[in-house]
Amino acid sequence: MRRIHVGNALSAFGLGFTVPFLYVYVAQVRGLGSMTAGVVLAVFAVAALVVLPFAGRAIVRRGPLPVLLAALLTAAVGALSLGLAGSAATVLLSAAALGAGQAVMQPSLATMIVDCSTADTRSRAFAMQFFLQNLGLGVGGLIGGHIVDTSRASSFTLLFAIEAAMFLLLVVIMSTVRMPRAPRIEGNAPQARGGTWKELLGNRAMVQLSVLGFVLFFACYGQFESGLSAYGVEAAGISTSALGTAMAANTAMIVVAQFAVLKFVERRKRSRVIAAVGLIWAVAWLAAGYAGLGHGSRTMATAAFVSTYALFGLGEAMLSPTVAPLVADLAPTGMAGQYNSAFALVKQLALAIGPAVGGPMGASLHGPYIVTFLLFSLGITFLAVRLGRQLTPAQNQPSLVRSRVVAQGGAPAEPVTASA
């Protein structure tokens, strides 16, 4: 598990090194123009959507570790070739390799966390994963920003070379991992009968969780760097420095609150935790509405806008030990890889559609933008309550089941389903 967490941190560090500067690199440093740079960013999403449906089956059949190693090697080749690319065709092919490798890493690492954790430790393991991912992205972006120089293409080549080195270092570290047998409880988990998408779509709780996940990612993550930032600049008159402060407040909230809220989250029903996040994000959108549509001072508008990002961070800290373990607990035995990949696919769809919808609305339709995403946040609460009716007590509140087992004098190990 320690190696897996190191892998999460290093992969996030490598991505934070390059992703914030990709547009500038393609459009200005390589002189390929804004159109090509936009296509490159789209290629990342398209590559993920293409490979994720196959990644789940590969994880189920081969195991998460071999799939992860292949993804790391693919991403390393993509990163290094992107740093050396000079033509549009080479840049696009390199971005496709990097995007595909990056996309497959997520469900592979998530499945490894499931296999290396127990019901008692799984929420904390996923909370640690999210914490290290955000820390790695933040530190990588900070260091990368001091290395790059738009007047020197070689500085960007160095940046991508370091990213490739991070992935190769991960290959070495992960090659030393010996995966244990995943703990299982007979009777709590349906057995996989071939691992087809038809079987996954027949799981009503998983389908509802996927719909809920799409709304979560669409209404939050899909707006961070597109609609919400455009709204802040155009409607609220937020400066670029204040926008950077807001992003920093989001990361700081996650880092500070992640483990503070963990005990609270672990003792509550997962559906109610997700429902509470919807209400918190509704308040965040109301704060954003005040920042852009209210008549307060510039200082008050800036404070409200920064608070919006901080409230989003609080919700993210509550979701990280909740949603990912729930995906694992819904998966039949041997199907965790496919369920993780399916949920990652839903996330990528939301992240691809979210900016396309939110960007234009945030820039020009300020009132409708706030109302729309306020309603989406309230929709999260509604969908979470509805999902709770589909979950068993073990899936919705594992801590309660453990307490009952202990009270009855039994062993408190593994009350919920594990997988893969």
CORWO-V266294 format. One record per helix or strand of 3 or more residues. SS is the DSSP state (h for helix, s for strand). FROM is the first residue (numbers start at 1). LEN is the number of residues. Records with the same first field share a line. If there is no record, write none. Layout:
SS->FROM-LEN ; FROM-LEN
This chain:
h->2-28 ; 33-30 ; 64-21 ; 88-28 ; 122-26 ; 153-23 ; 197-5 ; 204-16 ; 221-3 ; 227-8 ; 240-18 ; 262-5 ; 270-24 ; 298-23 ; 323-8 ; 336-29 ; 366-23 ; 393-4 ; 398-10
